[in-house]
Amino acid sequence: MRLSHDPLKISASFDEANLVSRAGLIPVMGLAERAGLMALVRDKVTVAAAGGVNAAVKVGCLVAGMVTGADSIDDMDVLRHGAMSEVFDGIRAPSTLGSFLRSFTWGNVRQLEKVSRLLLAELARRAPLLPGAAQLAFVDIDSTQRRVYGYRKQGAAFGHTKIAGKTVLVRGLNALTATIGTPGAAPVVAAARLRGGNANTARGAASLITQAVATARDAGCTGTVIVRMDSGYYGAAACHAAARAGAYFSVTARMDPAVRAAIAGIGADAWTGISYPQAVWDDQLACWVSDAEVAETEYTAFTSKKGQQITARPIVRRVRDANHKATAQGELFPVWRYHRSSLGPRSPSSRPRNSTATTPRSSRSSPTRSGARWRTCPRASSPPAPPGSP
């Protein structure tokens, strides 16, 4: 089978007056109305500029456009295709929506953030958005550099990002985001801040953590909340913000001299093997033989900052150094590479030694993906079934 016409002479047009190209918006906007999106905008958002009238209608249009995949003002015209106006009321032109967004001040952005927090809490009450949140929830903090074009773009500057595994400088804007998730649910965005492209990673993270944890509590996360961050947020401000909000924190620590000294103080019998997917069971040792081990110790961070010290529970993971080359006579002793994350404030002493633990980000030598879950083998218990056993 083949085309009966020249593809270069064929064009497609969507000019059917009765066509509804985005019918999936009907249940989405119905849920938004039942959750009170429009009422929240009318109550919380007040835009004083001329283009700020009918904010509730225009915010609804922007939400609908983003759901359909629109990522620019011109793309918002998708809401006016075909018979969309027969299904939805209050559709505004892209130019009107652009003028509305340009009339926002910083105060209006904060008002819209409050609407987002209240809406997420209401959605969590109406739908199983975060199952298991009453026991355990994660608040993940991270940033991303998004490329923009044009020298006159406000806030655009060169910042570091990774492309194909390499760190490069990219002209763009930097977005700081916080998501809420549970072991049994996909994450949802709890808070976001748009920053200049050359913003420091940790800038504004403390206030965002406070806001995100409060949002998680309002969304039904009544159990343990763990704020997870990478090494860019390792600092007293971010860690104290999580502690003040009543949450634990898990952050990758930088390998400074004090951290190295704490790791060197870990006894040889304190390390426990962890199982990678390709681990081998050793009957004589009665544990998993792996190239990685974990240990727990105690460490007081930020001692140079008066009144801001935190005694945390560092979890250290070490892997065999694949880059180390043994001499001709063989390897006299194993060479390890260390990766450390701090979990604090100190967890309850009742935490079982062999419980499941997570690391916020794997080191570059780890053979698994970041965010993997490690299963530890207890020292004095019946061993798990070896691989391949019935």
C-alpha positions as CSV (number, residue, x, y, z in Angstrom):
1,M,0.0,0.0,0.0
2,R,1.2,3.5,-0.8
3,L,0.1,7.1,-0.9
4,S,-2.0,8.0,-3.9
5,H,-0.8,11.6,-3.9
6,D,2.5,13.4,-3.6
7,P,3.1,14.1,0.1
8,L,4.5,17.5,-0.7
9,K,1.2,18.5,-2.2
10,I,-1.0,17.3,0.7
11,S,-2.0,19.7,3.6
12,A,-4.2,19.0,6.6
13,S,-6.6,21.5,8.0
14,F,-8.8,21.4,11.1
15,D,-11.7,23.6,10.0
16,E,-14.6,21.4,10.9
17,A,-17.0,23.6,12.9
18,N,-18.2,20.6,15.0
19,L,-14.8,19.2,15.8
20,V,-13.7,19.1,19.5
21,S,-10.0,18.4,19.3
22,R,-9.4,18.4,23.0
23,A,-12.4,16.6,24.5
24,G,-10.2,15.3,27.3
25,L,-10.3,18.8,28.8
26,I,-14.0,18.2,29.8
27,P,-13.3,16.0,32.9
28,V,-10.1,18.0,33.7
29,M,-11.8,21.4,33.9
30,G,-14.8,19.8,35.6
31,L,-12.6,18.6,38.4
32,A,-10.9,22.0,38.6
33,E,-14.3,23.7,39.0
34,R,-15.4,21.2,41.7
35,A,-12.1,21.7,43.5
36,G,-12.7,25.4,43.5
37,L,-10.1,26.8,41.1
38,M,-12.1,29.7,39.8
39,A,-13.5,30.6,43.3
40,L,-9.9,30.6,44.8
41,V,-8.6,32.9,42.0
42,R,-11.5,35.3,42.5
43,D,-10.9,35.3,46.3
44,K,-7.1,35.4,46.4
45,V,-5.8,37.1,43.2
46,T,-6.1,40.8,42.6
47,V,-4.3,42.2,39.6
48,A,-4.4,46.0,39.7
49,A,-3.2,46.6,36.1
50,A,-5.7,47.1,33.2
51,G,-5.1,43.7,31.8
52,G,-5.9,42.0,35.2
53,V,-9.7,42.0,35.0
54,N,-11.6,38.6,35.0
55,A,-8.6,36.9,36.5
56,A,-10.5,33.7,37.3
57,V,-11.5,33.2,33.6
58,K,-8.1,33.9,32.3
59,V,-6.3,31.6,34.8
60,G,-8.7,28.9,33.8
61,C,-7.8,29.4,30.2
62,L,-4.1,29.2,31.0
63,V,-4.6,26.0,33.0
64,A,-6.5,24.4,30.2
65,G,-3.9,25.4,27.6
66,M,-1.1,24.0,29.6
67,V,-3.0,20.7,30.0
68,T,-3.3,20.5,26.2
69,G,0.5,21.0,25.9
70,A,0.7,24.7,25.1
71,D,4.1,26.1,26.0
72,S,3.8,29.6,24.6
73,I,1.3,32.3,24.4
74,D,0.6,31.6,20.7
75,D,-0.1,28.0,21.5
76,M,-3.0,29.1,23.6
77,D,-5.0,29.4,20.4
78,V,-5.6,25.7,20.6
79,L,-8.6,26.6,22.9
80,R,-10.3,28.3,20.0
81,H,-10.2,25.4,17.5
82,G,-13.4,24.0,16.0
83,A,-16.3,23.7,18.4
84,M,-14.3,24.3,21.6
85,S,-16.3,27.4,22.2
86,E,-19.5,25.3,22.2
87,V,-18.1,23.1,25.1
88,F,-16.4,25.8,27.2
89,D,-17.3,29.4,28.1
90,G,-15.0,32.3,28.7
91,I,-12.3,31.4,26.2
92,R,-9.9,34.3,25.7
93,A,-7.5,35.1,22.8
94,P,-3.8,34.4,23.2
95,S,-3.0,38.2,23.0
96,T,-5.4,38.8,25.9
97,L,-3.8,36.1,28.0
98,G,-0.4,37.5,27.2
99,S,-1.4,40.9,28.4
100,F,-2.8,39.3,31.6
101,L,0.5,37.6,32.4
102,R,2.6,40.7,31.7
103,S,0.5,42.7,34.2
104,F,1.5,40.4,37.1
105,T,3.7,41.7,39.9
106,W,5.7,39.7,42.4
107,G,2.8,40.0,44.8
108,N,0.4,38.6,42.3
109,V,2.7,35.6,41.7
110,R,2.6,35.0,45.5
111,Q,-1.1,35.2,45.4
112,L,-1.3,32.6,42.6
113,E,1.1,30.4,44.6
114,K,-1.4,30.4,47.5
115,V,-4.1,29.4,45.1
116,S,-2.0,26.5,43.9
117,R,-1.4,25.3,47.5
118,L,-5.0,25.4,48.4
119,L,-6.1,23.7,45.2
120,L,-3.6,20.9,45.7
121,A,-4.9,20.3,49.2
122,E,-8.5,20.2,47.9
123,L,-7.6,17.8,45.0
124,A,-5.9,15.5,47.5
125,R,-9.1,15.4,49.5
126,R,-11.2,14.6,46.4
127,A,-9.0,12.1,44.8
128,P,-6.3,9.5,45.8
129,L,-3.6,11.8,44.8
130,L,-1.0,10.7,47.4
131,P,-1.8,7.2,48.7
132,G,0.2,6.3,51.8
133,A,0.8,9.9,52.7
134,A,-0.4,9.3,56.2
135,Q,2.7,7.0,56.8
136,L,5.5,8.4,54.6
137,A,5.9,11.2,52.1
138,F,8.9,12.7,50.3
139,V,9.5,16.4,49.4
140,D,12.1,16.6,46.7
141,I,13.9,19.8,46.0
142,D,15.8,20.4,42.7
143,S,16.5,23.0,40.1
144,T,16.7,23.1,36.3
145,Q,18.2,25.4,33.8
146,R,15.9,26.1,30.8
147,R,17.4,27.6,27.7
148,V,16.0,30.9,26.4
149,Y,16.9,33.0,23.3
150,G,17.4,36.7,23.0
151,Y,19.7,39.0,24.8
152,R,16.8,41.2,26.1
153,K,15.0,38.4,27.9
154,Q,14.6,39.5,31.5
155,G,16.6,37.4,33.9
156,A,18.4,35.4,31.2
157,A,22.0,34.6,32.1
158,F,24.5,31.8,31.7
159,G,24.2,29.0,34.2
160,H,25.4,25.4,34.5
161,T,23.4,22.5,33.3
162,K,24.0,19.0,32.0
163,I,23.6,18.0,28.4
164,A,24.4,14.4,27.4
165,G,26.2,13.9,30.7
166,K,28.4,17.0,30.3
167,T,28.3,20.2,32.3
168,V,27.9,23.2,30.0
169,L,27.0,26.8,30.3
170,V,23.6,27.6,28.9
171,R,21.9,31.0,28.6
172,G,18.5,30.7,30.2
173,L,16.3,30.9,33.3
174,N,16.6,28.8,36.4
175,A,13.6,27.1,37.9
176,L,13.6,25.9,41.6
177,T,10.9,23.3,42.1
178,A,9.6,21.1,45.0
179,T,7.5,18.0,44.5
180,I,5.6,15.8,46.9
181,G,5.5,12.0,46.4
182,T,4.9,8.8,48.3
183,P,6.3,5.3,47.7
184,G,3.1,4.4,45.9
185,A,2.4,7.6,43.9
186,A,3.9,9.7,41.2
187,P,5.2,13.1,42.5
188,V,3.1,16.3,42.2
189,V,4.5,19.8,42.0
190,A,4.1,21.6,45.4
191,A,6.0,24.8,44.7
192,A,8.1,26.5,42.1
193,R,10.2,29.6,41.8
194,L,11.6,31.2,38.6
195,R,15.1,32.6,39.1
196,G,17.8,34.3,37.0
197,G,19.9,32.0,34.9
198,N,23.0,32.5,37.0
199,A,21.3,31.9,40.4
200,N,23.1,29.9,43.0
201,T,21.6,26.5,43.4
202,A,20.6,27.1,47.1
203,R,19.2,30.6,46.7
204,G,15.7,30.7,48.0
205,A,15.7,27.0,48.9
206,A,15.0,27.5,52.6
207,S,11.8,29.4,52.1
208,L,10.7,27.0,49.4
209,I,11.2,24.0,51.7
210,T,9.1,25.7,54.4
211,Q,6.4,26.3,51.9
212,A,6.5,22.8,50.4
213,V,6.4,21.0,53.7
214,A,3.4,23.1,54.8
215,T,1.7,22.3,51.5
216,A,2.4,18.6,52.0
217,R,0.8,18.7,55.5
218,D,-2.3,20.4,54.0
219,A,-2.4,17.7,51.3
220,G,-2.7,15.0,53.9
221,C,0.9,14.1,54.6
222,T,0.3,13.6,58.3
223,G,3.1,10.9,58.8
224,T,6.8,11.1,58.3
225,V,8.0,13.7,55.8
226,I,11.5,13.5,54.4
227,V,13.0,16.4,52.5
228,R,15.5,15.1,49.9
229,M,18.2,17.3,48.3
230,D,21.4,17.0,46.5
231,S,24.8,18.4,47.5
232,G,23.9,21.8,46.0
233,Y,21.6,22.5,49.0
234,Y,23.9,21.2,51.7
235,G,23.9,24.1,54.1
236,A,22.6,25.2,57.4
237,A,19.8,27.3,56.0
238,A,18.1,24.5,54.0
239,C,18.6,21.8,56.7
240,H,17.3,24.1,59.5
241,A,14.3,25.0,57.3
242,A,13.3,21.3,57.0
243,A,13.9,20.7,60.8
244,R,11.8,23.8,61.7
245,A,9.0,22.6,59.5
246,G,8.9,19.3,61.4
247,A,10.4,17.1,58.7
248,Y,13.5,14.9,58.4
249,F,16.0,15.8,55.7
250,S,18.2,13.7,53.5
251,V,21.0,15.7,51.8
252,T,24.2,14.7,50.0
253,A,27.1,16.1,51.9
254,R,30.2,17.5,50.4
255,M,33.4,15.6,51.1
256,D,35.2,18.2,53.2
257,P,38.0,17.3,55.7
258,A,35.6,17.1,58.6
259,V,33.4,14.6,56.7
260,R,36.4,12.6,55.6
261,A,37.5,12.4,59.3
262,A,34.1,11.1,60.3
263,I,34.2,8.5,57.6
264,A,37.7,7.4,58.6
265,G,36.4,6.8,62.2
266,I,33.9,4.1,61.1
267,G,34.9,0.7,62.3
268,A,35.6,-2.1,59.8
269,D,32.8,-4.2,61.3
270,A,30.2,-1.4,61.0
271,W,29.8,-1.9,57.2
272,T,26.9,-3.9,55.8
273,G,26.8,-5.2,52.3
274,I,23.9,-4.1,50.1
275,S,22.4,-6.0,47.2
276,Y,22.7,-4.7,43.7
277,P,20.7,-6.5,41.0
278,Q,23.8,-8.5,40.1
279,A,24.8,-9.4,43.6
280,V,25.9,-13.0,44.6
281,W,24.9,-14.8,47.7
282,D,27.8,-16.2,49.8
283,D,26.7,-19.2,51.9
284,Q,29.9,-19.1,54.1
285,L,29.5,-15.4,55.0
286,A,25.6,-15.7,55.1
287,C,25.2,-12.3,53.4
288,W,25.1,-10.7,50.0
289,V,28.5,-10.2,48.4
290,S,28.5,-6.9,46.6
291,D,30.9,-4.2,45.5
292,A,29.0,-1.7,47.8
293,E,28.6,-1.4,51.6
294,V,26.7,1.0,53.8
295,A,27.4,2.2,57.4
296,E,25.8,4.6,59.8
297,T,27.6,7.0,62.1
298,E,27.0,10.3,63.9
299,Y,28.3,13.7,62.8
300,T,27.7,17.3,63.8
301,A,27.5,19.6,60.8
302,F,28.0,23.3,60.5
303,T,30.0,23.7,63.6
304,S,31.6,26.9,62.3
305,K,28.1,28.6,62.4
306,K,27.2,29.7,65.9
307,G,23.9,28.3,67.0
308,Q,23.3,26.4,63.7
309,Q,25.0,23.1,64.4
310,I,23.0,20.0,63.5
311,T,23.7,16.5,64.8
312,A,22.6,14.2,62.0
313,R,22.8,10.5,61.2
314,P,25.1,10.2,58.2
315,I,24.6,7.1,56.0
316,V,27.8,6.4,54.1
317,R,27.9,4.2,51.1
318,R,31.2,3.0,49.6
319,V,31.9,1.3,46.4
320,R,35.1,-0.3,45.0
321,D,37.1,2.2,43.1
322,A,36.8,0.9,39.5
323,N,39.5,3.5,38.4
324,H,42.1,2.1,40.7
325,K,44.7,0.1,38.9
326,A,46.4,-2.7,40.9
327,T,50.1,-3.2,40.5
328,A,51.8,-6.4,39.1
329,Q,51.9,-8.0,42.5
330,G,48.1,-7.7,42.9
331,E,45.9,-5.6,45.2
332,L,47.1,-5.6,48.8
333,F,43.8,-4.1,50.1
334,P,40.6,-2.8,48.6
335,V,40.3,0.8,47.5
336,W,36.9,2.4,48.2
337,R,35.1,5.5,47.0
338,Y,32.7,7.1,49.5
339,H,29.3,8.8,49.0
340,R,27.7,10.3,52.1
341,S,24.2,11.5,52.8
342,S,22.9,13.0,56.1
343,L,19.5,12.1,57.5
344,G,18.4,14.3,60.3
345,P,17.5,15.4,62.8
346,R,18.3,12.1,64.5
347,S,15.7,9.5,63.8
348,P,14.0,7.5,66.5
349,S,16.2,4.8,68.0
350,S,13.5,2.2,67.3
351,R,14.3,2.3,63.6
352,P,15.2,-1.3,62.6
353,R,18.7,-1.8,61.4
354,N,17.6,-3.7,58.4
355,S,14.9,-1.4,57.2
356,T,14.8,-0.1,53.7
357,A,16.7,3.1,53.1
358,T,17.0,5.5,50.2
359,T,19.8,7.7,48.9
360,P,18.9,11.0,47.3
361,R,21.4,10.7,44.5
362,S,24.0,8.2,43.5
363,S,27.6,9.0,42.9
364,R,29.1,8.8,39.5
365,S,30.7,5.4,40.2
366,S,27.5,3.8,41.3
367,P,26.4,1.0,39.0
368,T,22.7,1.8,39.4
369,R,20.5,4.8,38.7
370,S,20.1,7.7,41.1
371,G,17.3,7.4,43.5
372,A,17.6,3.6,43.7
373,R,16.4,1.8,46.8
374,W,18.9,-0.3,48.8
375,R,17.9,-3.4,50.7
376,T,20.3,-4.2,53.6
377,C,21.0,-7.7,54.8
378,P,20.6,-8.2,58.6
379,R,23.6,-9.6,60.4
380,A,21.7,-12.0,62.7
381,S,18.6,-13.3,60.9
382,S,17.7,-16.0,58.5
383,P,19.2,-15.2,55.1
384,P,17.1,-14.5,52.1
385,A,16.8,-17.1,49.4
386,P,19.8,-17.1,47.1
387,P,19.3,-16.1,43.5
388,G,17.9,-19.0,41.4
389,S,16.6,-21.0,44.4
390,P,13.0,-22.2,44.3
